[in-house]
Amino acid sequence: MSTASHLGKLNSAQRKAVTHGEALPERGFKSSPLLIVAGAGTGKTDTLAHRVAHLVIHGVDPARILLLTFTRRAALEMRRRARDIVRKALSEPLGGTSQSVVQRLSWAGTFHAMANRLLRHYARHLQLDPRFTVLDRGDSADLMDTVRQELGLAAKGERFPRKDTCLAIYSYRVNTQKTLKDVLEQQFPWCAPWESDLTKLYRAYVERKQRLSVLDYDDLLLYWHVMMSEPKLARHIGEHFDHVLVDEYQDTNRLQAEILYALKPDGAGLAVVGDDAQAIYSFRAAAVENILGFPDRFEPKAEVITLAQNYRSTQEILDAANALMTEAPRQHRKHLLSARGSGARPRLLTVDDLQGQADFVCSEVLRRREANVPLKRQAVLFRSASHSDVLEVELAKRKIPFVKYGGLKFLEASHVKDLFAVLRWADNPRNTLAAFRVAQLLQGMGPANARKAVDLLEERGYSLEALKDFTPPPPSAVEWRKLTALMLELADPQRPWPGQVHLAREWYRPHLERIYEHFHTRVGDLDQLELLASQYVSRERFLTELTLDPPDATSDRAGAPVLDEDYLVLSTIHSAKGMEWDTVYLLNVVDGSFPSEFATGKPALIEEERRLLYVAMTRAQNDLLLVAPLKFPITSQSRQSDAHVYGGRSRFLTDKVLKTFEVTALRGPQLDDASLQSADDTTVDVAERLKAMW
């Protein structure tokens, strides 16, 4: 039976990437290291899904494929597409080989999710409790703050970094593998005088996590990296996977790259996909050098296949993007060609000020809406979230509904964290951070009494039976007995996972009603949690997966619901990556925003800013409008002041790039001199009067 039908819809470069390597005589497929440089809109996801399907069709066991992505949703989409491709290629009905792709492609997910599974499996080799808890960013910051307070660093007479800054420094240090000294000098110079104190803080923080059997988000990669430094373990893990495929390789950090090289030292079966022109996450420790230097990591060099046929944008938009990137000094060269043909030239519009920018965007948005471009198909992008402030006011005045990407995440909502703390404590009795939070939910149990309860738990070797012997303050006595009974029931290994969230909810409900005003708006989140829990096979998997890849929305402190049938999209460029719209407006295209004033001191950061502009431009399908205000108000002035500075043209908009744009200017209202009536022949000798003053 011919199976080449699954290649029919691919272009020649995609087909070459999908079929790279050769089928083995019996079953299976072997390949040398491969880098797929996938330009914006060139079908990267489809190509990777076809690659997975091609391997399966040629006899590779899906359970021996490791597919690493940056979101859980991306992994699910890849599995779904691979199943459909296999089904079509084999002309199968529902089920059969194609269904086994979904069932057996179990090693597909984010780096952190796969790290979690491997660490639990190899825990005894790492002297790690396999029941460890994964902390989210909020809990990690709280634990850091606890240690910070205990060491007396918060009571110093000078400004010591707050908990979030301390955690950011720690995270950057872990993921870049740079020394603390270098991290402070390069990224956090104002914190450099505290190097010795921060060293003590981080050592104590690590020791506390080990004592509590908890890992933070960065530890998952760090432990995996350390595990892969042991040759026997690295070989054992690497031999489990015949093929390793990585999506968005330009967004990997140094730890992730070194993990991959340890998995496949010779590169056999390793295929990575990405676009160095879209590497925009260095602030998260992503290293563009990973993708730029990938071919040279192997001997012979890795095969490089470039995808340049773009299915998203018109050629005029791509011409502007191509011109922008030709001036980048180091890159995997490519020239994007549109499969859609020609369209309108992108526009660069100069306006007087931020208000003029807001007026223009609002008017243009409404005009296009009347021309049958729905608001949802239009997006306003900007370098920083604050850049849309003036526009948001104008949108509200004109009653144009909009959604701005960002806001409170699901697991950051206090009521969700409360219920999660109950389940985390049951899953890992050593997690005193969760225990401390849960104890304080009881009326009359302040921090002092909660600390006493936690101390007793530690003294008794973290046995939850010790809770029976704690004497709470009188107002908490009855509720303490209920809490103790709940924790013992949840922690019982014979207690099945289904129903545990409901049990915890029933206990929590009276506390929710007492602690929070308008608690009815929060109940929906807990309903959602219970529904989500039914989709997971165990409590550990539920807690870890939601911590690593949480839902975005929550009713806690949310704004009014959008009841309109249509709404405009406002987004930072970082949040817009991977998205596309019919029309894209880009605000503040001036030096200071592109590149950001904070990036101008380092050539590498300036080049990342160029890539950020490229990402913004390539989100547009049919129309791209860049707006450049001339005047920016000086901050810290009264509202009546008109003090301002002029914004210079972005250094990225060189003459070569500008040739691809239609450049126009929009001026505000001007004085009409013709409306003045002519005076008679009266004259004044102004010069003589001024000299007479002296």
Number of C-alpha atoms within 10 A of each C-alpha: 6 7 14 11 13 20 20 9 9 15 13 13 16 27 17 17 24 22 16 21 17 13 17 12 7 8 12 16 22 16 17 18 25 24 23 26 28 28 25 28 22 23 19 21 18 18 26 25 22 27 22 29 27 25 23 25 24 16 14 21 19 25 20 17 23 23 27 24 24 19 16 19 13 17 21 15 14 24 25 16 20 27 26 20 23 27 22 15 20 18 13 14 11 10 11 12 17 25 20 15 24 20 13 15 23 16 19 26 23 23 22 24 24 20 19 26 16 16 21 16 11 16 16 11 11 14 8 16 16 17 15 25 26 25 25 19 19 15 17 22 20 15 19 23 21 15 20 25 14 12 14 9 20 18 12 8 7 8 12 19 17 14 21 16 14 19 21 16 20 19 18 23 19 19 21 18 15 13 11 19 16 13 19 20 14 10 13 14 12 12 18 17 13 14 14 11 13 21 14 13 22 18 10 17 20 15 12 15 21 15 12 19 20 23 20 19 17 18 21 20 23 20 18 23 20 13 22 22 14 11 11 11 15 21 15 12 17 20 13 13 20 21 26 24 21 23 23 21 29 25 23 28 22 18 20 23 18 17 21 18 17 21 23 22 16 16 24 19 20 25 25 22 24 23 24 26 27 25 25 26 17 17 11 15 19 22 25 25 16 20 25 17 12 19 18 10 15 17 10 12 14 20 16 16 17 22 27 22 23 22 17 23 30 24 23 22 28 27 20 23 23 21 20 22 22 15 15 16 7 12 17 14 16 17 18 23 21 21 15 15 11 14 14 14 21 25 19 21 19 21 22 17 21 23 18 21 22 23 18 16 21 17 13 13 22 16 12 15 15 11 9 10 15 18 23 17 20 23 26 26 27 24 24 15 15 9 16 22 11 15 22 18 13 17 18 11 9 13 9 17 17 20 14 16 13 13 12 14 14 21 23 18 17 13 22 18 20 20 22 20 22 24 24 26 23 22 21 22 23 27 24 24 20 25 23 22 19 22 24 18 19 23 17 16 21 14 13 10 18 20 18 15 23 23 14 16 22 17 11 13 11 19 14 20 14 17 22 13 11 18 13 21 13 12 12 17 17 11 18 22 14 11 21 16 15 17 20 17 15 22 17 11 10 8 12 11 17 16 14 20 24 16 13 19 20 11 17 19 14 11 17 20 14 12 13 13 10 11 15 12 14 21 19 14 20 17 13 11 20 18 13 13 21 16 11 15 11 13 20 18 16 18 21 21 18 16 20 20 16 16 11 13 16 20 18 21 11 11 8 7 7 11 8 9 9 15 18 19 20 23 21 21 24 16 12 20 17 13 13 19 22 19 22 25 22 22 24 27 26 22 18 18 20 23 24 16 11 11 17 16 9 9 10 12 18 21 23 22 22 23 22 22 26 23 23 27 27 28 27 26 23 21 22 27 21 22 25 25 25 20 18 17 15 12 9 6 11 9 9 6 9 11 13 14 11 13 18 14 18 17 15 24 20 13 9 14 18 17 13 21 22 13 14 12 13 13 11 10 6 6 6 7 7 7 7 7 7 7 7 6 5 5 7 7 7 9 8 9 10 9 8 8 6 5
